[in-house]
Amino acid sequence: MLIVELLNLLSRMAHSGVHKDRGELRIHENLDELGTDLAEYIAELSEASVKERGVFAIAISGGSLIGLMGKLCEAPYNKTVDWAKWYIFWADERVVAKTHADSNYKLAKDGLLSKVPVVPSHVNSINDSLTAEEAADDYEFHVRQLVKTRTINVSDISDCPKFDLILLGMGSDGHVASLFPNHPVLDEKDEWVTFITDSPKSPPERITFTLPVINSASNVVVVVTGESKAEAVHLAIDDVGADCLSLPARLVQPTKGKLAWFLDKLAASKLDGSQFSE
């Protein structure tokens, strides 16, 4: 039994490495293994943050990410994670009613938040009665208030919020949060939260954290699965020259924080293996 467990451990280790300038790569055989590793990773960050600061400020996105976080709702994490210390935010949100099928809030509530003992007042969603521009301004004001009280930490090299963890997915076009390729919001330097009304993916109106906020986080995790995203993963991680430097996922590079990529084998299938080491 010990030999089998050792072989399994070695197998997992063989799929984990550090890219020389694109962070840690954690490549998994399947979605179940990825979900297990992701839950453990988040739980460890939560424990460390609560021990250090007394709170865990986490920003999440939508899509398949919530489903992959599902093991946090199961033993042991549903009992061992200090859920009362979690403050939950959204790295981006669709400007729709909270009951709408497109709402990232609804996705997170149905798939995660309703299954664990989070404090309702610690769940920081957007005001869905406002326009996209108003919602972005309102959300940024709310974040600023929580930075003042240090519920959210502050960067020591800028005035940006320093979330303990920002969890992102990535689209097949390389977008993260609601930062899409060749969109003017990629150049936004002053705002913490901005808005778009012309998303190439429906619905068109969204609010999103800007790159300075994402790159100020203590930890950024990008979770990508599926063969359809393999080319974007390659362009976001491998040394591909100047052509893809404007790919949104490529622009995720924490200034002083840690970047980790959680990939399944299909999403990682086009990576240049020579670019990272154990």
N, C-alpha and C positions, 0 to 999 in steps of 0.2 A: 504493500500500500504506500509506504514511504517513497519507494522508487517511482511509482506512478505519479504521486504528488510532485516529486522533484522534477520529473520530466515535463509535467504540465506547467510548472513554474518556469522552467527553462524555455519552454515554448513561448510563454507570454513575454518573457524578457527579450526573446529574440525579435519581438515585434515592437520593442520600445527603444527609442533612441533620441538623441539631441541633434537637431539640424544646426549647422554651424552658425546661422544667424536668424533662423526662423522659429526658434523655440523648441520645446519638447514635442516629439511625435510619439503618440501612443496608438499603435495600430492593432486592431482586434479581429479575431477570426469571424465573429458574428455579432449581431446586435445585442444578444443576451450578455455576452462577455463585455461588450462596450458599456452597456447599462450598469453592469455590476461595478466595473472600474470607475465609471463616472460618479456613481453614488458614493463610493468610498472616497474619491477625490474631493467631492463637495463636502462630505461629512468631516473630513480632516481639516479642510479650510475653515469650516464653520467652528469647529472646536478651537482651533488656533486663534481665530479672530475674537471669539467670545472670551477666551482666556486673556487675550491681550487688551481688548477694547471694551468688552462687555456687551457688544452687539455684533451682528453679522449683516452687513448691507450688501445685498445681492441683486443684481439686475439681470433679467432674463429676456429672451426674445420669444418668438412663436414657432410655428411650423412643427416639424417632427421632434424638436428638442424636448418639448414637455413630455412626450411619450417615453423618450429615452431617459428622462429623470425619474421614471416611475418607480424604480426600486427604492427610492427614498421613502416611499409610502409603506414599505414592507419592513419586516424585522431584519436586522436589529434597529435600523435607522429611525423608524417611526417612534421608537422609545428612547433611543440614545441621543439623537440630535436635540439640542436645546432650542426647540422651535420658537419658544417665547422670546428669544433674543434675535430672531430673524426680522429684518426690515426688507421688504420685497418691492422692487421697482421693475420697470420695463425699459429695456434698451431701445425699443421702438414699439409703436402701437398703431393700429389702424383706427382712423377716426370714424368709428361706427358705435352704435349703442353697445353697452356691455353685455347685452343679451344676444347680440348678433353672432352668427356663426363665424364671421371673420375676425372677431375680437380676440386678441392675444390674451386679454384678461380672462375672458370666458374659457378659453382653452386651458389656461393655467389653473383656473378655479376648478373646472370640472376634472382635470387630469391629475392635479397635485394638491392645491391649497385646501380643497374641501376634505381631503383625506388625512391631513396632518394638523396638529393643534397650533397653527399659527394664530397670532393675535390679530383680529380683524383690522384694528386701527393701524397695524404695522404694514398693511398691504396698500401700497401707494400707486393707485391707478390714475389714469387721466380723467379729466372732467369731460364726459362724453356728450355734454349738452352744448359745447363750444365749437366754434369753427376750428379748422386745423391750426391756423396761426394763433388763435386765442388759446387753444389747448396746449400748444408748445410753450407759449409764454407763461401760462399758468403752471405747467409742470416744472419749468425751469425755476420759477419763483418758489415752488414747494421744495424742490431739491436744495435751493439756496438756504432756505430756512433750516433744513436738517443738517446742512454743512455748518451753519452757525452754531448749532448745538452739538456738533461733532457726532451726531448719530451716523452721518456719513463723514468719513475722514476727509482731510484736505491734502492735496498734493503739496509737497515741500519745495517744488520748483515752479509752481504756477498757482493760480487761485482755483484750479479745477477740482471738482469732487474726486475723491479717491475711493471708489467702491472697492469693497473687499474682494468681490468677484463679479465680473461681467461674463455672462454665458451667451454665446452667439451661435447661430447656425450659419450656413452659407448656401447661396443659391448656385445653380449651374452656370450663372453668368458672373459669379464671383462677388455678388453683393452680400453685405453683412448688415444687420439691423435693417434700416430702410435707407441705406447708403448704396446707391446704384451706380454702375459704371458710367463715367462721363457726365455725371450730374453735378451741377454747381455746388450742391451742399458739401461735396467732398472738400471744397476749399474753405469751408466755414471755420474760422479760427476763434471768433469772439463769443458766439453763442454756445451754451451747453446743450440746449435742446432746440432743434429747428423743425421745420415742417416741409412737406412736399405735397403738391396737389396733382402731380403728374406721374405717379408711380407707374412703371411699365407693367407691374403686376397689380391686378385688382385686389382690393379697392384702391383708387388713386390717391386718396387723402390719408396722410400718415404723419406722425411725429416721430422723431428719432434723436437719439444721442448723436453728438458730433464726434468726429475722430479725436479731437483733443481730450474729450471726456473718456472715451474708450481707452485711449492710450495712457491715461493717467491712473487707471485701475491698478490695484495691487496684483490682481490675477485676472487674466483674460483666457477663457477657454472657448475654442471654436470646435464645434461638433459637426462632422460631415459624414454622411453615409450614402452609399449607392453609386453604381457605375456611371450614372448620368452626370455626376459631379467630379469624376476622376480628372478630367482635363483642367477644370478650374482649380482643383487641389494642386495639380502639377504647376500651374501658372502662379498660384499663390505662395507656394513653398519653395520650389526648385529655383536654381540660378538660371533664369531664362532671358537675361539681358534687360535692356531698358524698355522693351515693348510693353511689358505688363506691370510696370511700376505704378500705374494709375489704377490697377485693379483694386477695388475696395478692400478685399480680403488681404491683399498684399500690403495695404497701408496700415493694417492692424499690427502695431509694433510698440508694445508698452515701453514707455520712456524709462521707468525704473522698476516696473513690475515683471511678472512672469507670464509667458505665453505658452499655452499647451494646446495641441491639436489632438482631438479624439476622433480617430478614423476607423471605419471598417475596411476590410481588405479590398472591397470593390472600389471604394473612394480613393484608396491609396495605390491603386493598381498601376497608375502612370507615373508615380514618383521615381525620381532618379535615386536609386539606393546608395549610390556612391557619395551622396551629399550629406549623409548623416552617419553618426557612429554610435556604438553602444555606450 
